[in-house]
Amino acid sequence: MDHALRERALSRFNTPRTPYSRVPYIEPRNSRFVYDLIVRHRLANILELGTAHGTGTCYMAAALDDLGYGKITSVDLDRKSVV
């Protein structure tokens, strides 16, 4: 994927978001760091602990899509059991 197209595709995840409850969300610069890390090291298997809003997952999925391979396994708490 060419650089300009990749930048436009990733920018869709940078829209302002409002955290709800006490569930944190990943900052855009951290999301971009995760994306770049996956692509740079050509990672294929990702274990995500704590999905929250899913923004980080979107960046990871975009990186794997750009690589053309890979798998994300995501584990999160059942929201009903969180105090």
N, C-alpha and C positions, 0 to 999 in steps of 0.2 A: 504494500500500500504506500503511495507516495506521501511525503511528509505533510503537505498542506491538507490533503484529504484526511489523514490520520488526526491532525489537530482539530479539524472541523468536527470529526466524529466524536472525539473525546470531549470537546467543549460542551456537548449536550448534557454531560453529567455535572457541569459546573453551575447550574442554575441554583439560585439561593434556595435553601431549604430551612424549614423551621423544625428544630428538634421537638419531639413530643415526649411527654412524660419525663422519665429519667434515662431514656435510651439515647446514648451518645451517637454521633454520626462522624464519619471520616471527613476531614477537611480536603478540599480539592487538591492542594499541593501534596498531601499524603497519598491521596488516591493516585495521583500522577506518578509519585515515587514507586508505588506498588506496581503500576502498569509497566514503567520503564524497567524495573527490576526483573519482572517476569520475562519481558522481551529480551533484555540484555543477556540473561543467563539461560534463555531458551527452556524455561521450566515447563514441565508437562503435567505434573500432578500437584495439585494445590489442596491443602486442608485448611479450611477457614473455620475458626472457632468464634462464634458470635456474629451473626449476620446483621443484626440491627435493622437498618433501613434498606440494606442491599446495595447501596452506592458503591462500596468497595468491591462487592461481587461483580457489579457491572464492569468496573475497570478490569478486574481479573479476567472476566469472560471476553472483553474486547481484546485484551492482550493475547489470550489463547486463540481467539478468532484470527487475529493478525498473524500469529505463528502458523495457523492451519492445523493445530492439534492440541490435545490436552484435556484435562478433566478437573473439575472443581468438586470437592466434597465439602459441604457446608453443614455445620452443626450449630444449633442455636437452642436457647432455653425455651421451654413452653411459657409463653407470656402469662398464662393463668397462674403459674407457680411462682412468679416473681413477686416479692413483697415490696 
